Amino acid sequence: MNKKTISRVNGGIAIYYGIGTIVGAISGVIGIGVWLFRVFTDQAIFSWETLIGLTILTAVLGVIGYAIFRVGYEEIEK
């Protein structure tokens, strides 16, 4: 295989994993919303640790997903 094909395959794999991680971050945002809804309807107990933990996890997944996606996109553009 030539270098151009290998570069496209590597870029495609990076985009695939980047999108997957971004979907995980979106799921984290939805999870925070569901948890907050349950707190407001008195079905769950509020704790700052849970809110901060979910927020940090969602932010980290979003940043990593964007970085991987961006690297894959630049790899395909070459």
SULCOR-V384924 format. One line per field, one symbol per residue. ss: DSSP state (A for helix, B for strand, O for the rest). burial: # if it has 24 or more other C-alpha atoms within 12 Angstrom, else .. A space follows every 50 residues. Layout:
BEGIN
ss=???
burial=???
END
This chain:
BEGIN
ss=OOAAAAAAAAAAAAAAAAAAAAAAAAAAAAAAAAAAAAAAOOOOOOOAAA AAAAAAAAAAAAAAAAAAAAAAAAAAAO
burial=.........###.##.###.##.###.##..#.................. ...##.##..##.###.######.....
END
